[in-house]
Amino acid sequence: MKLEVTDSPGQLVKALKPISDLGGNIRSVIHERDPLSTSGTLDVEITLDIQRQKLEQLKEELKKSDVSIVRIDEERYLIRKSVILIGHLIHTDMSDTVEQIDATGSAEVGELSMIMPAINEPTSAKMILKSDSIQGITEAMIKLREIAKEKNLLIVEPLEGEGFNFDSGDNITWTD
C-alpha cells in the first residue's frame, strides 16, 4: 500500500493506527523525506497482511484520518533477495539480464537502482528479486549467477545474511 501523508508530526501514526486497530500485521514501513519536495506531503509505503474482508473498512478509516491512498496492490511476492551487481552493466545489456531472470517464471526483478560513476568505469546496481517461494528465489539466483559469469559481472549476495563466503570464482557470498 502506498499512502500520502502531511509532512508533520504524528501523521505516520494516523496511517498505521487503523491497520493495527483492524488486526493487520505490518511487515515493513518505508517513510522517506524527499528534501526537494515542496508539496508538504510524504509518501509512505507499507507492506502488510490484513483479512480481505477488512480492506474496505481500512480504506474508510484511512480516509477519515485524512490519509490519502495512492495505491493498494495485492502483492503475492513475500520472499525478497537483495544483491549487488558490479561490472559493465549497461554495456552488457541490463534489460537483457532483467528479462532473463523474469523469464524463469519463478521470480522477477522487483527493484533495480544503479550508480554510474563514469562512462568507462564499472557500474554498480542493487537488484531485488521477488518470489512467492524460496525455490523461486533459488532458481532466479542460479540464473543470475549464469548471467554474471557470461557477462563478467561480480555478484555480492544476499545483503540479508550474517557472514561472507568466498568461492573459487569472482563471487563473494553473504550467508547466514
C-alpha positions in Angstrom: 0.0 0.0 0.0 1.3 3.4 -0.8 -0.1 6.3 1.1 0.5 10.1 1.1 0.5 11.9 4.5 1.0 15.5 5.5 4.7 16.2 6.5 4.0 17.0 10.1 4.5 15.2 13.5 2.0 12.4 14.2 0.9 11.7 10.6 2.6 8.3 10.3 0.8 7.1 13.4 -2.5 8.2 11.8 -1.7 5.9 8.9 -0.6 3.0 11.0 -3.2 3.0 13.7 -6.2 1.9 11.6 -4.1 -1.1 10.3 -3.4 -2.1 13.9 -7.0 -1.5 15.0 -8.3 -3.8 12.3 -5.9 -6.6 13.2 -3.5 -6.0 10.3 0.1 -7.3 10.5 2.6 -4.6 9.4 5.6 -6.2 7.7 7.5 -3.1 6.7 7.2 0.7 6.5 9.2 2.9 4.2 9.0 6.6 5.1 11.5 8.8 3.4 11.6 12.6 3.3 12.4 14.0 -0.2 14.5 17.1 0.5 13.5 18.6 -2.9 9.7 18.1 -2.3 7.7 21.3 -1.9 4.3 19.6 -1.7 4.3 19.4 2.2 3.5 15.7 1.9 5.4 12.4 2.3 4.9 9.1 0.6 4.7 6.1 2.9 4.9 2.5 1.6 3.5 -0.1 3.9 3.7 -3.9 3.4 1.0 -5.6 5.5 -1.2 -8.6 5.8 -4.9 -8.0 6.5 -8.0 -10.0 6.1 -9.6 -9.3 2.7 -13.0 -8.5 4.2 -11.4 -5.8 6.3 -9.8 -4.0 3.4 -12.8 -1.7 2.6 -13.1 -0.8 6.2 -9.3 0.0 6.3 -9.8 2.3 3.3 -12.6 4.1 5.0 -10.7 4.5 8.2 -7.6 5.9 6.4 -9.8 8.5 4.6 -11.4 9.5 7.9 -7.9 10.1 9.2 -7.0 12.3 6.2 -4.5 9.8 4.8 -4.6 9.7 1.1 -4.4 6.2 -0.6 -2.1 6.4 -3.6 -2.4 2.7 -4.5 -3.2 -0.7 -3.0 -1.8 -3.7 -4.7 -2.2 -7.4 -3.8 1.5 -8.3 -3.6 1.9 -12.0 -3.7 5.7 -12.0 -3.6 6.6 -12.4 0.0 10.2 -13.5 -0.4 12.8 -11.0 -1.5 16.5 -11.3 -2.0 18.8 -8.3 -2.5 22.1 -8.5 -4.4 24.6 -6.0 -5.7 25.9 -6.4 -9.3 29.2 -4.8 -10.3 30.6 -4.5 -13.8 29.8 -3.0 -17.1 26.1 -3.4 -16.6 24.9 -1.0 -19.3 27.4 -2.3 -21.9 26.3 -5.9 -21.2 22.6 -5.0 -21.7 20.9 -4.8 -18.3 17.5 -5.1 -19.8 18.5 -8.5 -21.2 19.6 -9.5 -17.7 16.3 -8.5 -16.2 14.3 -10.2 -19.0 16.3 -13.5 -18.5 15.5 -13.5 -14.8 11.8 -12.6 -15.3 11.6 -15.4 -18.0 12.4 -18.0 -15.4 8.8 -17.7 -14.2 9.9 -18.5 -10.7 10.8 -14.9 -9.6 11.1 -11.4 -11.0 13.2 -8.3 -10.6 11.2 -6.1 -8.3 13.6 -3.2 -8.0 16.7 -2.0 -9.6 18.8 1.0 -8.8 22.1 1.9 -10.4 25.1 4.1 -9.8 27.2 5.0 -12.9 30.4 6.8 -11.8 31.9 7.4 -15.4 31.4 6.2 -18.9 34.1 3.6 -19.0 34.0 2.7 -15.3 32.1 -0.3 -13.8 28.6 0.3 -12.8 27.0 -1.0 -9.6 23.4 -1.9 -9.1 21.2 -3.0 -6.3 18.7 -5.6 -7.6 15.9 -7.0 -5.5 14.5 -10.3 -6.7 10.9 -11.3 -5.6 9.2 -14.6 -5.5 6.4 -16.4 -3.7 8.8 -19.3 -2.7 12.3 -20.0 -1.6 12.6 -22.4 -4.5 11.7 -19.5 -6.9 14.5 -17.3 -5.4 16.9 -20.2 -5.7 16.1 -20.7 -9.3 16.4 -17.0 -10.1 19.8 -16.8 -8.3 21.1 -19.8 -10.3 20.1 -17.9 -13.5 21.6 -14.7 -12.3 24.9 -16.5 -11.5 24.9 -17.9 -15.0 24.3 -14.5 -16.5 27.0 -12.9 -14.3 29.6 -15.5 -15.4 28.7 -14.9 -19.1 28.8 -11.1 -18.8 31.8 -11.0 -16.4 29.8 -9.4 -13.5 30.5 -9.6 -9.8 27.6 -10.5 -7.5 27.5 -9.6 -3.8 24.7 -11.6 -2.3 22.4 -11.6 -0.2 22.5 -8.5 1.8 20.2 -10.1 4.4 22.8 -12.6 5.7 25.3 -12.6 8.5 28.7 -13.6 7.0 30.9 -13.7 3.9 31.9 -16.8 1.9 34.4 -16.5 -0.9 34.2 -19.1 -3.6 36.8 -20.0 -6.2 35.4 -17.6 -8.8 34.8 -13.9 -8.5 31.7 -14.2 -6.3 31.5 -13.0 -2.7 28.5 -14.6 -1.0 26.9 -13.2 2.1 25.3 -16.1 4.1 23.7 -16.9 7.4 
